[in-house]
């Protein structure tokens, strides 16, 4: 078996991201299932937790962009979170009418309960990295995401 720092073939960084996605998804699946959430549900709750409490709250479309899911998918996600009492919609909503979303106290408690495990899973030692390498990796991944969001590869 090849050592992790040794090339297995040509350097294809985005393919490495795809290959890395699978163990990351499994790990996050375990982290979130321990508190009764999916990764996407946690993403919604985390975004809502970070919103300005005095602000209008994000709409469903804004939330979809922030959580990186399709607007159709976030609708189903939100229905489940509203039914569980973790999120509330402000206003009547409906076609063409925004219905800002807010985190309930139960939703805030649940996301705060999950957060330490998220931090632990992201810890440099869990990733086989030094603290400096972890910071560098995070910055590089953000740069790649920004570049691809601006101009996706052909």
C-alpha positions in Angstrom: 0.0 0.0 0.0 1.2 3.5 -0.8 1.9 5.9 2.0 -0.7 8.8 2.2 1.9 11.4 1.3 3.2 9.4 -1.7 1.5 9.7 -5.0 -0.7 6.8 -6.2 -0.7 8.3 -9.7 -1.1 11.8 -11.1 -2.0 14.7 -8.7 -5.7 15.1 -9.1 -6.8 17.2 -6.1 -10.5 17.3 -6.9 -10.5 13.5 -7.3 -8.9 13.3 -3.9 -11.7 15.4 -2.5 -14.2 13.0 -4.0 -12.4 10.0 -2.5 -12.1 11.7 0.8 -15.8 12.6 0.8 -16.9 9.0 1.5 -15.1 8.5 4.9 -16.0 12.1 5.9 -19.7 11.4 5.1 -19.7 8.2 7.1 -18.1 9.9 10.0 -20.5 12.8 10.0 -23.3 10.4 9.6 -22.3 8.7 12.9 -21.7 12.1 14.6 -25.2 13.4 13.7 -27.1 10.2 14.1 -26.0 10.2 17.7 -28.2 13.2 18.3 -31.0 12.3 15.8 -30.0 14.5 12.9 -28.7 14.2 9.4 -25.8 16.3 8.1 -28.2 18.5 6.1 -30.5 19.0 9.1 -27.5 20.0 11.2 -26.5 22.5 8.5 -29.9 24.1 8.6 -29.8 24.4 12.4 -26.3 25.7 12.5 -27.1 28.4 9.9 -30.1 29.4 11.8 -28.2 29.5 15.1 -25.6 31.9 13.5 -28.3 34.3 12.3 -28.7 37.7 13.9 -31.6 37.1 16.4 -32.9 40.6 15.7 -32.6 40.2 11.9 -35.4 39.1 9.6 -34.1 35.5 9.4 -33.3 33.7 6.2 -35.9 32.7 3.7 -36.1 29.1 2.4 -34.2 30.1 -0.8 -31.4 31.8 1.2 -31.1 28.9 3.5 -30.8 26.5 0.5 -27.9 28.5 -0.8 -26.1 28.6 2.6 -26.6 24.8 3.3 -25.7 23.9 -0.3 -28.8 22.0 -1.2 -31.4 22.6 -3.9 -34.4 24.8 -2.9 -36.7 21.7 -3.4 -34.7 19.7 -1.0 -34.6 22.3 1.7 -38.4 22.4 1.6 -38.6 18.8 2.7 -35.8 19.3 5.2 -37.6 22.2 6.8 -41.0 20.4 7.0 -39.4 17.7 9.1 -37.6 20.3 11.3 -40.8 22.3 11.8 -42.7 19.1 12.7 -40.1 18.3 15.3 -40.4 21.8 16.8 -36.8 22.7 16.0 -37.6 25.5 13.5 -40.5 27.9 13.1 -41.6 29.9 10.1 -42.4 33.6 10.6 -45.3 34.8 8.6 -47.8 33.0 6.2 -45.3 32.2 3.5 -46.7 30.8 0.3 -45.9 31.4 -3.4 -43.9 34.6 -3.8 -44.2 35.5 -0.1 -41.1 35.1 2.1 -41.5 33.3 5.4 -38.3 33.9 7.4 -37.2 30.9 9.5 -36.1 30.9 13.1 -34.5 28.3 15.4 -36.6 27.3 18.4 -35.1 26.8 21.9 -35.2 23.0 21.3 -33.5 23.5 17.9 -30.8 25.6 19.6 -30.3 22.9 22.3 -30.0 20.1 19.8 -27.4 21.9 17.6 -25.4 22.9 20.7 -25.5 19.2 21.8 -24.1 18.1 18.4 -21.5 20.8 18.1 -18.8 19.3 20.4 -18.7 16.1 18.4 -18.5 18.1 15.1 -15.5 20.0 16.6 -13.9 16.7 17.8 -14.4 15.1 14.3 -12.7 18.1 12.7 -9.8 18.2 15.2 -6.4 18.1 13.5 -5.4 14.9 15.3 -8.6 13.2 14.1 -7.6 14.1 10.5 -4.0 13.0 10.9 -2.8 16.6 10.6 -1.0 19.2 12.6 -2.8 22.3 13.7 -1.0 24.3 11.1 -1.8 21.8 8.3 -5.4 21.8 9.4 -5.6 25.6 9.0 -3.8 25.4 5.6 -6.2 22.7 4.4 -9.2 24.7 5.4 -8.0 27.8 3.7 -7.1 25.9 0.5 -10.5 24.2 0.4 -12.3 27.5 0.8 -10.2 29.0 -2.0 -11.0 26.0 -4.3 -14.7 26.2 -3.5 -14.8 29.9 -4.2 -13.0 29.5 -7.5 -15.3 26.7 -8.6 -18.4 28.6 -7.5 -17.2 31.5 -9.7 -16.2 29.4 -12.7 -17.0 25.7 -12.6 -14.6 23.5 -14.6 -15.6 22.4 -18.0 
